[in-house]
């Protein structure tokens, strides 16, 4: 993920903060909001989190020749073909959704596990719809792994098929 502020700016602001520079002055010097200085300090100093979102930069097995957990992929493909679909989300990111009966808690946990294996670092989430659990994970490369995903035949083709009979 591309950040708005450079790593040097963040490091400089955190050094100034550690040296006791007040947040308002630090923010003014670095051209950011006071809340941004506080958030950087909370995330990168107190919590020790790395900068960036590594889970969004997972390499694709088809585009980048990254390794693929083939057994997990095959099982996830079965779930997708049975009760799943892919939707296009914001910023060109696709969402893989798999629906399963709410009663099958072990299967629902297995679906999330498969998603994490196929997309390392993936963070599947679930939501309840009447009678179902929908397990979803986002990734730009789902259409690479599930090439049968597509818009279907154009409407003009479908109407001409009906007229041909």
C-alpha positions in Angstrom: 0.0 0.0 0.0 1.3 3.4 -0.9 1.3 5.8 2.0 0.6 9.5 1.8 3.6 10.3 4.1 7.0 9.0 3.5 8.7 6.7 6.0 11.3 9.4 6.6 8.5 11.9 7.6 7.0 9.3 10.0 10.4 8.4 11.5 11.3 12.1 11.9 7.9 12.9 13.6 8.3 9.9 16.0 11.9 11.0 16.9 10.6 14.5 17.6 7.8 13.1 19.7 10.3 10.9 21.7 12.5 14.0 22.2 9.5 15.7 23.9 8.4 18.0 21.1 4.7 18.9 21.8 2.3 17.2 19.4 1.0 20.5 18.0 4.5 21.8 17.1 5.5 18.4 15.8 2.4 18.2 13.6 3.1 21.7 12.3 6.7 20.9 11.5 5.8 17.8 9.6 2.6 19.1 7.9 0.2 16.6 9.4 -2.7 16.8 11.8 -2.1 16.4 15.5 -4.3 13.3 15.5 -1.9 11.8 12.9 1.1 12.3 15.2 -0.9 10.6 18.0 -2.0 7.7 15.8 1.6 7.1 14.6 2.8 7.1 18.2 0.1 4.7 19.3 0.5 2.3 16.4 4.2 2.3 15.7 5.7 3.0 19.2 3.3 1.7 21.8 1.8 -1.3 19.9 5.0 -1.9 17.8 3.0 -2.5 14.6 4.9 -2.4 11.3 3.9 0.4 8.9 1.7 -0.7 6.0 -0.8 -3.4 5.3 1.1 -6.5 4.3 -2.1 -8.5 3.9 -3.1 -6.4 0.9 0.2 -7.1 -0.9 0.0 -10.9 -1.2 1.6 -12.1 -4.4 -0.6 -13.9 -6.9 0.2 -17.6 -7.9 -0.7 -16.9 -11.5 0.6 -13.3 -12.0 3.7 -13.4 -9.8 4.4 -17.2 -9.7 3.9 -17.2 -6.0 3.4 -20.5 -4.2 -0.1 -21.9 -3.9 -1.4 -24.3 -1.3 -2.9 -26.6 -3.9 -5.0 -28.8 -1.6 -6.6 -25.8 0.1 -7.2 -24.2 -3.3 -8.9 -27.3 -4.6 -11.2 -27.5 -1.6 -11.9 -23.7 -1.7 -12.7 -24.0 -5.4 -15.3 -26.6 -4.6 -16.9 -24.3 -2.0 -16.8 -21.5 -4.5 -18.4 -23.5 -7.2 -21.1 -24.9 -4.9 -22.2 -21.8 -2.9 -19.9 -18.9 -3.6 -19.4 -15.9 -5.8 -17.0 -13.1 -6.5 -18.0 -9.5 -6.4 -16.1 -6.4 -7.4 -15.5 -4.0 -4.5 -14.0 -0.6 -4.2 -10.6 0.2 -5.8 -10.6 -2.9 -8.0 -10.5 -5.3 -5.1 -12.6 -8.4 -5.5 -14.5 -10.2 -2.6 -14.8 -13.9 -2.5 -18.0 -14.8 -0.7 -18.9 -18.4 0.4 -22.4 -19.1 1.8 -23.0 -22.0 4.2 -25.7 -23.1 6.6 -25.3 -21.6 10.0 -25.6 -25.0 11.6 -22.3 -26.3 10.2 -19.9 -24.4 12.5 -16.9 -26.6 11.8 -17.4 -26.2 8.0 -17.7 -22.4 8.4 -14.4 -22.4 10.4 -12.9 -24.6 7.7 -13.9 -22.2 4.9 -12.2 -19.3 6.7 -9.1 -21.4 7.2 -9.0 -22.4 3.5 -9.2 -18.7 2.6 -6.3 -17.9 4.9 -4.2 -20.7 3.3 -5.0 -19.7 -0.3 -4.4 -16.0 0.4 -1.6 -16.0 3.1 -2.2 -13.1 5.5 -5.8 -12.9 4.4 -8.3 -11.9 7.0 -11.7 -13.5 6.3 -14.7 -12.2 8.1 -18.2 -13.6 8.5 -21.6 -12.1 8.5 -24.9 -13.7 9.3 -27.8 -13.7 6.9 -31.1 -15.6 7.7 -30.0 -19.2 8.0 -26.5 -18.7 6.5 -23.0 -17.6 7.4 -21.3 -15.7 4.6 -17.5 -15.9 4.8 -15.7 -13.2 2.8 -12.1 -12.3 2.1 -10.9 -9.5 -0.3 -8.0 -9.7 -2.8 -7.3 -8.2 -6.2 -6.3 -11.6 -7.6 -9.4 -13.8 -7.0 -10.3 -13.6 -10.7 -6.8 -15.0 -11.5 -7.5 -18.1 -9.3 -11.1 -18.4 -10.3 -11.1 -17.6 -14.1 -14.6 -18.8 -14.6 -15.8 -15.7 -12.8 -17.2 -13.2 -15.2 -20.3 -11.2 -16.2 -21.8 -14.0 -18.2 -23.1 -13.8 -21.8 -24.1 -10.4 -23.1 -27.9 -9.8 -23.1 -28.0 -9.6 -26.9 -26.6 -13.1 -27.1 -29.2 -14.5 -24.7 -32.1 -13.0 -26.7 -30.8 -14.3 -30.0 -30.5 -17.8 -28.5 -34.2 -17.8 -27.6 -35.2 -16.7 -31.1 -33.1 -19.4 -32.8 -35.2 -22.2 -31.3 
